[in-house]
Amino acid sequence: MAKPLYRQIAETFEQKIYSGELDLEDVLPTEQALQDLYKVSRVTIRKALEQLENLGLVERIKGSGTYVKYNSAKHDAIQLKGFDENITSLGRIAGTKVIHFQLEQALPAIANQLKIEIGEPIFSIIRIRTIDDEPEILEQSYMPLSLFPDLSVKVMQSSKYYYVENQKGYQISHSKQDVKPVLATNIVAKHLNIDTNHPVLRLRSVSELKTGERFEYSIQYLRGFQYRFEYIARRGLG
């Protein structure tokens, strides 16, 4: 059975808000404009807006308009905050599910990224990161056994950066990251609850300690519904 028109319209705006296309305090088109756009009645538009309001995504102010109330989480590539820090700072619930945790020998490609010997023991970890119980990121991480002999599933169910800095006492220096839009494979789609070939962002990063040792190589696939990137470009002298 087809969804009611008001729900279809509401879900269209829900997607725009989650993706960051519509941001906090952006104003939605007027009811009349939405009627003309979707060729529906005023009652249908009002029901759609009511649904968005009930979800806490918008706020309707009489005599002013309908404003986006929802603030999507940002990945700050400059500050290098952890996922948990970003999400909890917004009053949202961050979650982690470890679906793979295994000690392996580093293959040449992984060893090269971590600057270790081929065959050196590493932990291979796959996690699903959630926001308010919705899957948002699928993450594959590789971490050297030599730096983290006590690494466990329990540790990886919480903040990785907290473990590295507060429990191990290491000082994190920086992370080199590259981002590329790709199409979701069957496996990525399954874990992120999206269709195969749905556009996602692939983030690859290599993280270093202040000693120069590389403590992690990771590949993340971001659904982009509730989590987005923010870059700040500063103009240098000259």
C-alpha positions in Angstrom: 0.0 0.0 0.0 1.3 3.4 -1.0 2.2 5.9 1.8 -0.2 8.8 2.3 1.0 12.0 0.5 1.6 13.9 3.7 4.0 11.2 4.9 5.8 11.2 1.6 6.3 14.9 1.7 7.4 14.8 5.4 9.9 12.1 4.6 11.3 14.2 1.8 12.0 17.0 4.2 13.2 14.6 6.9 15.9 13.4 4.4 16.9 17.0 3.5 17.3 17.8 7.2 19.2 14.7 8.1 21.6 15.1 5.2 22.4 18.7 6.1 20.8 20.1 2.9 18.5 22.0 5.3 20.4 23.2 8.3 19.5 24.6 11.8 17.3 27.7 11.6 16.7 27.4 7.8 13.2 28.4 6.9 10.9 26.0 4.9 8.8 27.3 2.0 5.4 28.7 2.9 2.4 26.4 3.0 1.1 28.0 -0.3 4.5 27.4 -2.0 4.5 23.8 -0.8 0.9 23.3 -2.1 1.9 24.6 -5.5 5.1 22.5 -5.5 3.5 19.2 -4.6 0.1 19.8 -6.1 -1.7 18.9 -2.9 -4.2 20.5 -0.5 -3.4 22.8 2.4 -4.6 20.0 4.8 -2.0 17.6 3.4 0.8 20.2 3.8 -0.2 20.9 7.3 -0.2 17.2 8.2 3.3 16.8 6.8 4.5 19.8 8.8 2.8 18.5 11.9 4.6 15.2 11.5 8.0 17.0 11.1 7.2 19.0 14.2 6.3 15.9 16.2 9.6 14.4 15.3 11.3 17.5 16.7 12.8 18.4 13.3 11.0 21.8 12.7 9.4 24.5 14.7 6.4 26.4 13.4 6.2 30.0 14.6 2.8 31.7 13.9 3.1 34.7 11.7 6.8 33.9 10.9 7.2 30.5 9.3 8.5 27.0 9.8 12.1 26.7 10.8 14.5 23.7 11.0 15.1 22.8 14.6 17.3 19.8 14.2 21.0 20.1 14.2 22.9 17.3 12.5 26.2 16.2 13.9 29.4 17.5 12.3 32.7 15.7 11.7 35.2 18.4 12.4 38.3 17.5 10.4 40.3 20.3 12.0 39.7 19.6 15.7 39.9 15.8 15.4 37.2 15.1 17.9 36.0 11.5 18.4 32.5 10.4 17.2 31.2 10.1 20.8 32.4 13.6 21.6 30.7 15.1 18.6 27.4 13.3 19.2 27.1 13.7 22.9 28.0 17.5 22.7 24.6 17.9 20.8 22.7 16.0 23.5 22.2 13.0 21.2 22.9 9.4 22.0 26.0 7.8 20.4 26.2 4.1 20.2 28.7 1.5 19.0 28.2 -2.2 18.0 31.3 -4.3 17.4 30.6 -6.9 14.7 34.1 -8.2 14.1 37.2 -8.3 16.5 40.1 -10.5 15.5 43.9 -10.7 15.9 45.5 -11.0 12.4 48.8 -10.7 10.6 49.2 -7.5 8.7 48.9 -7.8 5.0 51.3 -5.7 2.9 48.7 -2.9 2.2 47.9 -2.6 5.9 51.5 -2.8 7.0 52.4 0.0 4.7 49.7 2.2 6.1 50.7 1.5 9.7 54.5 1.6 8.9 55.1 -1.8 10.4 56.5 -5.1 9.2 54.4 -7.4 7.0 52.9 -10.2 9.1 53.1 -8.2 12.4 50.2 -8.9 14.6 47.3 -6.3 14.4 43.8 -6.1 15.6 41.1 -6.0 12.8 37.9 -4.4 14.1 34.6 -3.6 12.4 32.2 -1.3 14.2 28.8 0.2 13.5 28.4 3.7 14.9 24.9 4.8 15.6 23.1 8.1 16.4 19.9 7.7 18.5 20.0 4.0 17.6 20.2 4.6 13.8 23.2 3.2 12.0 25.3 6.1 10.6 28.9 4.8 10.1 30.5 1.5 9.2 34.1 1.5 10.3 36.9 -1.0 9.6 40.0 -0.3 11.8 43.4 -1.8 12.1 45.5 -1.3 15.3 49.0 -2.7 16.1 49.1 -5.3 18.9 52.5 -3.9 20.0 50.8 -0.6 21.1 47.6 -2.1 22.4 48.2 -5.6 23.9 45.1 -5.2 26.2 42.7 -4.1 23.4 39.3 -5.8 23.8 35.8 -5.8 22.4 34.7 -3.9 25.6 37.1 -1.1 24.8 36.0 -0.8 21.2 32.3 -0.6 22.3 33.1 2.9 23.8 35.4 5.8 22.8 38.6 4.7 21.0 40.2 8.1 21.6 39.4 8.0 25.3 41.1 4.6 25.6 44.2 5.7 23.6 44.7 8.9 25.6 43.3 8.2 29.1 43.8 4.5 29.6 47.0 4.0 27.6 48.4 7.5 28.3 49.4 8.1 24.7 49.3 11.6 23.1 47.6 11.8 19.8 49.3 14.1 17.3 47.2 14.1 14.1 45.2 12.2 11.6 45.6 12.3 7.8 42.3 11.9 6.1 40.9 11.6 2.6 37.3 11.6 1.6 35.7 10.2 -1.5 32.1 9.6 -2.6 31.4 6.0 -3.5 28.4 3.7 -4.0 27.5 1.4 -1.2 28.3 -2.3 -1.7 25.9 -5.0 -0.6 27.7 -5.3 2.7 27.9 -1.6 3.4 24.2 -1.2 2.5 23.2 -4.0 4.7 24.9 -2.6 7.8 23.8 1.0 7.2 20.2 0.1 6.4 20.3 1.7 2.9 19.9 0.4 -0.7 22.9 -1.1 -2.6 24.6 1.6 -4.7 23.2 4.4 -2.5 25.8 7.2 -2.4 28.0 7.2 0.7 31.2 8.9 1.8 34.3 6.8 2.3 36.7 8.3 4.8 40.2 6.8 5.0 42.5 7.9 7.8 45.9 7.2 9.3 46.3 8.4 12.9 49.7 9.1 14.6 50.9 9.6 18.1 53.3 12.4 19.0 56.1 9.8 19.0 55.5 9.4 15.2 54.1 5.9 15.6 50.9 5.2 13.6 48.3 3.8 16.0 45.4 3.2 13.6 44.4 2.9 10.0 40.7 3.0 9.4 38.2 3.0 6.5 34.7 4.5 7.3 31.6 4.5 5.3 29.3 7.4 6.2 25.6 7.3 5.4 25.3 11.0 5.7 21.8 11.2 7.1 22.7 12.6 10.5 26.4 13.2 10.3 28.2 15.6 8.0 31.6 17.1 7.4 32.7 20.6 8.3 36.0 22.1 6.9 37.4 25.5 7.7 39.8 26.9 5.1 42.1 29.6 6.4 43.9 31.9 4.0 47.7 32.0 4.6 49.9 35.0 4.2 51.4 35.9 0.8 
